[in-house]
Amino acid sequence: MPLASTPFGPAWLSLGGEMRERWETYQHINYGLGKVQAASGYLLERFNFNADLHFNDYLRAYAQLGDDRIFGNRGATSTTDTNRWDLFQRFVELRAPNSPFGDRPSVIYGREELSSASSG
């Protein structure tokens, strides 16, 4: 959604979000050793909301707020099983003007998630 026009380019804001849900179930979580547990399942749910604000062609701010929840009994708890809101990504990007070589170097300050693996 365009906000305004500046001498250095247009300013605009993009808002987005997603919801993911996944059901997992298991049997014999301890490989049959010890107390036998009945089959059980749980729901994993994730909400993400993001805002991408471009002040002009040279300055950008991005933030992503998310909430991860577990509903049900996993049978075993983990230190990573937390139900909370968190700022997953937040950064400010400063881009250089167009160069005659075609590259536009930029400097990014903040927390940004990067993908380091290729998906076949």
C-alpha positions as CSV (number, residue, x, y, z in Angstrom):
1,M,0.0,0.0,0.0
2,P,1.7,3.2,-1.1
3,L,2.2,5.8,1.7
4,A,3.8,8.7,0.0
5,S,6.4,9.8,-2.5
6,T,9.7,11.2,-1.5
7,P,12.6,12.8,-3.4
8,F,14.4,9.5,-3.0
9,G,11.6,7.2,-4.3
10,P,8.2,6.0,-3.1
11,A,7.4,5.0,0.4
12,W,5.2,2.0,1.0
13,L,4.1,-0.5,3.6
14,S,3.4,-4.2,3.1
15,L,1.6,-6.3,5.8
16,G,1.3,-10.0,5.8
17,G,0.8,-13.1,7.9
18,E,0.4,-16.9,8.0
19,M,-1.0,-19.6,10.1
20,R,0.4,-23.2,10.2
21,E,-1.1,-26.2,11.9
22,R,0.3,-29.7,12.2
23,W,-1.1,-32.7,14.0
24,E,1.5,-35.3,15.3
25,T,0.8,-38.6,16.9
26,Y,3.0,-41.4,18.3
27,Q,3.0,-44.8,19.8
28,H,5.6,-46.5,22.1
29,I,7.6,-43.3,22.7
30,N,10.1,-45.2,24.8
31,Y,10.6,-48.0,22.2
32,G,8.6,-50.4,24.4
33,L,10.9,-50.0,27.4
34,G,9.3,-49.2,30.8
35,K,5.7,-48.2,31.2
36,V,3.7,-48.7,28.0
37,Q,1.9,-45.4,27.0
38,A,-1.2,-45.3,25.0
39,A,-1.1,-43.7,21.6
40,S,-1.5,-39.9,21.9
41,G,-1.2,-36.8,19.7
42,Y,-0.8,-33.1,19.9
43,L,-1.4,-30.0,17.7
44,L,1.4,-27.7,16.8
45,E,0.3,-24.2,15.8
46,R,2.2,-21.2,14.5
47,F,1.0,-17.6,13.7
48,N,3.3,-15.1,12.0
49,F,2.6,-11.5,11.3
50,N,5.0,-9.2,9.4
51,A,5.4,-5.6,8.4
52,D,7.8,-4.4,5.7
53,L,8.2,-0.6,5.6
54,H,10.1,1.0,2.8
55,F,10.8,4.7,3.6
56,N,12.4,5.2,0.1
57,D,14.6,3.4,-2.3
58,Y,17.5,3.4,0.2
59,L,16.0,2.7,3.7
60,R,13.8,-0.2,4.8
61,A,12.6,-1.6,8.1
62,Y,11.2,-5.1,8.6
63,A,9.7,-6.9,11.6
64,Q,8.1,-10.4,12.0
65,L,6.1,-11.2,15.1
66,G,5.2,-14.8,15.8
67,D,3.5,-17.2,18.3
68,D,4.2,-20.9,18.5
69,R,1.9,-23.1,20.6
70,I,1.6,-26.8,21.5
71,F,-1.9,-28.1,22.3
72,G,-2.2,-31.6,23.8
73,N,0.1,-34.0,25.5
74,R,3.5,-34.8,23.9
75,G,4.3,-37.4,26.6
76,A,7.7,-35.8,27.2
77,T,8.5,-32.2,27.8
78,S,11.5,-30.3,26.3
79,T,13.1,-27.0,27.0
80,T,12.1,-25.9,23.5
81,D,8.4,-26.4,24.3
82,T,7.5,-22.8,25.0
83,N,4.2,-21.0,24.3
84,R,5.0,-17.4,23.7
85,W,5.0,-14.4,21.4
86,D,8.4,-13.5,20.0
87,L,10.0,-11.1,17.5
88,F,11.6,-13.6,15.1
89,Q,13.1,-11.1,12.7
90,R,13.7,-7.4,12.9
91,F,16.2,-5.4,10.9
92,V,16.9,-2.1,9.2
93,E,18.5,-2.2,5.7
94,L,20.4,0.7,4.2
95,R,21.0,0.4,0.4
96,A,23.6,2.3,-1.6
97,P,22.4,4.2,-4.8
98,N,22.5,2.4,-8.1
99,S,26.0,1.8,-9.3
100,P,27.3,1.6,-12.8
101,F,28.4,-2.0,-12.2
102,G,24.8,-3.2,-11.5
103,D,25.2,-4.2,-7.9
104,R,23.5,-2.4,-5.0
105,P,25.4,-3.1,-1.8
106,S,23.5,-2.9,1.4
107,V,24.1,-2.9,5.1
108,I,21.6,-4.8,7.3
109,Y,21.5,-4.3,11.1
110,G,19.3,-6.5,13.3
111,R,18.2,-10.1,13.4
112,E,17.5,-11.8,10.2
113,E,16.7,-15.5,9.5
114,L,18.7,-16.9,6.6
115,S,18.3,-20.2,4.7
116,S,21.6,-22.0,4.4
117,A,20.4,-25.2,2.6
118,S,19.1,-25.8,-0.9
119,S,15.8,-27.5,-1.4
120,G,16.5,-30.1,-4.1
